[in-house]
Amino acid sequence: MARLKRTSVERARDAREIAHLHLTEHLTRAEIAERLNARVGVRYTLSPRQVGYDLQKLSRAWRMAAHLDVNTAKQRELARLEVLEREHWLAWQKVSADKQTAPKYLAGVLDCIRRRCAILGLDAPKRQELTGADGAPLSLIIVERIVSGQSDADADDSPAPDAGSVSPQ
């Protein structure tokens, strides 16, 4: 006998329930399928594989929504910066003869430009380095712990570093 296909309304309802069970109760795909298949009046059954597929679709939708939210926030901030920059330019034009006040408005314009570049990711990447106490290099053992994910509590059992364990700069 062929499996019954879900209607779009049933798929949407299942997606809401799968998301709820996955996010709030942290159930596995098999547990979610079992819970949904126990519903009364449902004319179809869901396999754990189908639940997994539905979770993948939900995950893609959530990522897209998050991406759109970030883009929307960037657009909103860029629009606010445009208004602020325009106000700084207008104020500068009114007081450009005043050598005391005019530089303050140009500094405001420059701040708007810097902020816009940061939002759009136009700034050059900034170099970041991990260092030990007071800027000293990290010892090789500490770096190994960071890479392996070992905590300081786990590190108490390990031998103490000797003088030769400091990594070269």
N, C-alpha and C positions, 0 to 999 in steps of 0.2 A: 504494500500500500504506500503511495506517495505521501510525503510529508506535506502538511498544510502550510502554506506561506502566510506570513503575517501581513496584515494591511499596514498602511503608513501610520494610521492611528495607533495600532498595536505596537509597532516598532517604536514610535515616539513614547508611548507609555512605558514600554520595557526599558528604553534608554533612561528615562527618569528613575525608574526603580533600580536598575543596575547601577547607575551613578550613586544613588542614595546608599545602597548596600555596600558598594565598593568604598565609598568615602567615609561613611559613618560607622559601619560595622566591620570594615576591613575583611570581608569574606573573600574566599577564593572563588575562582570561576566555577568550580564544581558546586560549592555551597550556594552561590548565587543561582545557578541553574536549578538546583534542588528546591530552593526557596520559591523561585518563580514558577516552577512546574507544579508546586503544591497548591497554587491558587485555584479556586473553584470557578468554573465557568469559562476557563480558557480552553480553546479548541486545538491548541498546538503545544508542542514541547520544545524546550530549548536545550541544546547540548552545551557542555562547558566550552566547547570550541566556538559555538555561536556567541556565547557570552563574551569570550575573549575577543572575537571579531568586533562585537558591539563596543567593548571597552576601548579597542584601538580607534574606532570611529569617534568615540567620545573624546579620547585623548587628543586626536587631531583637531577636533572642533574647539577644545579648550585652548590648545596652543594658538590656533588662528585667532580666537577671541582675545587672548592675551596680547598677541602681536598687534591686533587692531587697536586695543586699548592703549598700547604704548605709542602707536602712531598718532592716535587721536590726541593723547596728552602732549606729544611733541608739537603737533599742529597748533594746539591751543596756546602753548607757551611761546611758540614762534610768533603767533598773532599778537600776543600781549607784548612781546619784545618790540615788534614793529611799531605798535602804538607808542610805547615808551621812547623808542629811538626818535620817532617823529616829533614828540613833545620836546625832547632834548634839543633837536635841531632848531625847532621854532624858537625855543627860549634862547638858544645861542645867537640866533639871528637878531633878536631884539636887544641883546646886551653885548653884541660883539665889540662894540667900542669900549666897553668897560673891561680893562685888562685884568681886574681882580676876579670878576665873576665868570667871564667867558670860559676860562679853562675848566671850570667845574662842569659846565654843560658838555664840553667836548669829552671830558672824562666819562660822563654818563653815556655818551654815544659809544665810546670805546668799550665800556662795560657791556653794553647791549651787543656789540659785535662779537666780543669774546664769548658771551653766553650763547649766542646763536651758533658760533663755530663749535662749541662744546656739545650742544644739543644735536647738531648734524654730524658730529664725529669727525670734524675737519682738522682737529688739532693732532699734532704728531703724537705717537704713543709715548708714554712716560715710562722710563726705566725704573723698575722697582727691584730692590734686593733685600733678601732676608739677612739680618745680622744678629749677632749675639748681643750680650749686655754691653752697653756703652759703644755700640758700633763695631765691636770686635767680630771677627769671622766666626761663623758657627762651627762647632766641632763636627767631625765626620760622623760621630755617633748620634748627635742630635739630628743631623740631616737624615741619617738612616731611619731614625725614629719617626720623623715627619713623613718621609716617603712611605714607610710601612704602616703608618697610622697608629703606632704604639703610643700609649699615653704615658704621662710622667709616673703614674702609679705602677704601670707595668715595668717601667725603666728601673725601679728600685732594685730589682733582682739582677740586673745586668752589671757586668764589671765596670768599675769607674774608668773613665778615659785617662790614658797616659799622656805625657807631654807631646808625643808624636801623633796624636789623633786630631790635631787641629788641621783643617783643610787649608790648602793654599788659596791665596786670594786670586 
